[in-house]
């Protein structure tokens, strides 16, 4: 049982390390809804992509479109270090 516990911790650490390399993309009011319609997905899918919670081709395309449409990316590493 101890082995499984360590394995879960390692997976959680890896996930947090990945998230630290991807900042959140901030958009203007209403832009998430427009992106959801553009990509034919839910606003939850867009939110997760913009927050860097998902890593897929679709989330990369959503993030790219948000930046092209005036969004700005935060410095995730700096933000996470300030909150520790």
C-alpha positions as CSV (number, residue, x, y, z in Angstrom):
1,X,0.0,0.0,0.0
2,X,2.9,2.3,0.7
3,X,4.1,1.9,-2.8
4,X,0.8,3.0,-4.3
5,X,0.8,6.0,-2.0
6,X,4.2,7.1,-3.2
7,X,3.1,6.6,-6.8
8,X,0.2,8.9,-6.4
9,X,2.4,11.5,-4.9
10,X,4.8,11.3,-7.8
11,X,2.0,11.7,-10.3
12,X,0.7,14.7,-8.4
13,X,4.2,16.3,-8.3
14,X,4.6,15.7,-12.1
15,X,1.2,17.3,-12.8
16,X,2.1,20.4,-10.7
17,X,5.5,20.7,-12.5
18,X,3.8,20.6,-15.9
19,X,1.2,23.2,-14.8
20,X,4.0,25.5,-13.6
21,X,5.4,25.8,-17.1
22,X,2.1,27.0,-18.6
23,X,0.6,30.3,-17.6
24,X,-3.0,31.2,-17.6
25,X,-4.4,33.1,-20.6
26,X,-6.6,36.0,-19.6
27,X,-9.3,37.2,-22.1
28,X,-11.8,40.0,-22.2
29,X,-15.3,39.5,-20.9
30,X,-17.3,37.2,-23.3
31,X,-14.3,35.9,-25.2
32,X,-14.5,32.5,-23.6
33,X,-18.0,32.0,-24.9
34,X,-16.9,33.1,-28.4
35,X,-14.0,30.7,-28.3
36,X,-16.4,27.9,-27.2
37,X,-18.6,28.6,-30.2
38,X,-15.7,28.9,-32.6
39,X,-14.3,25.4,-31.5
40,X,-17.8,23.9,-30.9
41,X,-16.9,23.0,-27.3
42,X,-18.2,23.9,-23.9
43,X,-17.0,27.0,-21.9
44,X,-15.6,24.5,-19.3
45,X,-13.3,23.1,-22.0
46,X,-12.2,26.6,-23.0
47,X,-11.6,27.6,-19.3
48,X,-9.5,24.4,-18.7
49,X,-7.5,25.1,-21.8
50,X,-6.9,28.7,-20.9
51,X,-5.9,27.9,-17.3
52,X,-3.4,25.3,-18.6
53,X,-5.2,22.4,-17.0
54,X,-5.3,20.3,-20.2
55,X,-2.6,19.4,-22.6
56,X,-3.9,18.4,-26.0
57,X,-3.9,19.6,-29.6
58,X,-7.3,21.1,-29.1
59,X,-6.3,23.0,-25.9
60,X,-3.2,24.3,-27.7
61,X,-5.4,25.5,-30.6
62,X,-7.8,27.2,-28.1
63,X,-4.8,28.9,-26.3
64,X,-3.3,30.1,-29.6
65,X,-6.6,31.5,-30.8
66,X,-7.1,33.3,-27.5
67,X,-3.7,35.0,-27.8
68,X,-4.4,35.9,-31.4
69,X,-7.7,37.5,-30.3
70,X,-6.0,39.7,-27.8
71,X,-5.6,37.5,-24.7
72,X,-2.5,37.8,-22.5
73,X,-0.6,35.0,-20.8
74,X,0.4,35.3,-17.1
75,X,3.7,34.1,-15.8
76,X,2.6,30.9,-14.1
77,X,6.0,30.2,-12.4
78,X,6.1,33.7,-10.8
79,X,2.4,33.5,-9.7
80,X,2.8,30.0,-8.1
81,X,6.0,31.0,-6.2
82,X,4.3,34.1,-4.7
83,X,1.5,32.0,-3.4
84,X,3.7,29.4,-1.6
